[in-house]
């Protein structure tokens, strides 16, 4: 019985030691779980920050591309259209070498600009013909005819000298 009592006490001590080890292991596991949860939360936070910064950078880059490739090109195209509409036909149209829709629109606008120049030139020529015709109606002889024609032509285009030659009746001398 004494041996059984000593053995029971010894078993109780072992049991208490095992319970203490289990308690320490539980505390250690709980501590590691808390640390792992904190690290996971930190990693999730960093991941969301990186995703947010990536989205912000992507949005900024997309905005930059849209601004430069679309807005600026369309504003330039609009400015050229207004220039052609206001008969400012000496302005050079850009982006003619592009292979996209902007290039096609600029090439079409360039064609319109050339047509407008030709139309403008035809209007000017017709106005000059009418003006010269009106003035020439007052010419009484060949000398006044030549003077009126040359003076009006000199007003219309930069002309320094002008001469009319009159052939004699045999058409052998001027």
Secondary structure, DSSP 8 states (H G I E B T S, - for coil): -HHHHHHHHHHHHHHHHHHHHHHHHHHHHHHHHHHHHHHHHHHHHHHHHHHHHHHHHHHHHHHHHHIIIIIHHHHHHHHHHHHHHTT-TTS----TT--SHHHHHHHHHHHHHHHHHHHHHHHHHHHHHHHHHHHHTT--SHHHHHHHHHHHHHHHTT-S--------TTSS--
